[in-house]
Amino acid sequence: MLLLAMQDVSFGYTHVPCLEQVSMEVHTGEFIGVTGPNGAAKTTLLKLAIGLLKPWAGKRYIAASNEAGQKLRIGYVPQQISAFNSGFPSTILEFVRSGRLVHGSWLRRLTGEDHAKTEQALREVGMWEMRSRRIGDLSGGQKQRICLARALAQEPDLLVLDEPTTGMDRESREAFYAWTKAQVQEYGRTIVMVTHELAEAGPYLDRKIELERKEGEGWKCCTTTSCSGHFVPAL
């Protein structure tokens, strides 16, 4: 099932586009790596794909529902989590539990299932034992993990991760890639992940989306390639 698609999309933050003629598509059950050099607008690509930014030109498609006919759920974990200072009032448990309210009324009473899904998400990222701590007291890596837990608590059909392994050593990165692949295989999730560690992540990926400079210009274009190295035509 087609979840996301862009066709000939262009976008920029000034009068000069940073992305041009981008075409890509994301299907159910894929684990996709997004790669490219520093400054290649990878984060911008993600935000355009999931509707956080509006294209200047071109077409964008986001499925309204999943394969079961329910509203499509998208979990997004940005690259840098710096907004939680030492005075942030929420505990880890409260923050992750709030993810259960994203697709419903913020005034509804939490159910037993909500509490169970919150605990499951925190246990998956290894933060359950720290659930009573204040977010502002956490390290950057711990903040990243609880943001991932909050996204998991939403039970997303599509999980979008922007360089989630930043700051990890090689052993931790490889464990994370294996865990992420298991999310696809066991829960049927679709995952799109920005990574600079393509050589390490490659064995776990189904496909990569690569941003590269257009010949003779400073703008970027997008190609999609299977991990076996064969070119896959864009949308």
C-alpha positions, 0 to 999 in steps of 0.5 A: 500500500502506498503511504507517502509519495512526492512527484517533482517537488520543489521547496526552499526557505529563501527564494533559492530552492534547496530541494528540486524535482524530488520524486519518491514513494514509501510503501507499507512494510518498508525500512528505508534509509535516507542518506546524503552529504551534510547540508543535503536537506534530508530533514527538509525532505522528511518534513515535506513528506509528512506534511510539516512543510508545504511544497512550492511546486509538485505533488505530495500524497499522504494516505488518509488511512492504513490497510485496516481502514483506520486513520494513518498514524505517523510518529516523527522523532526529530534529530535534535531534542533540545527544547527540554531544559532543566525546568521542564515540568513533565516526568518521563511517564507523563510525557510518553503517556501523552502520546496516547492522546495524539489521535483522540480527545485530550480530555478523555480518560486514559484507559488500561490499554493506554497505560499498558502501551506506555509501559511497553514503549518505555520498556522497549527503549530501556527507560521504564525504570527511570519513568518518574524522573523529570525530563529536564534532568536527562541527557541528550541521548535519554531525551532522544529515547523518550521521544522515540518511546512517545512515538511508539506509544502512538502505535504508528503505522509510519515511523519517521526518524531523523538521525536517531543514532547520533552519539551512539557507538557502533555496537549501539547503532547496530543494536538499534538497526536490528531493533528497528528492523524488528519493528517492521517485521513484528509490528508491520510498521513502515520506517523511514530513517535518516542515517550517515552510517549507510554501510552499517545500516544497509544490511537491515534496510529494504531501500535507500533514498539518496539526495545528491546535487544536480549537475552544474547546480547547487540544488538537490535531487532525489533517487531511490535505490534498492539495497542490492544496488539496482536502480529503482525508477522514481515515482 
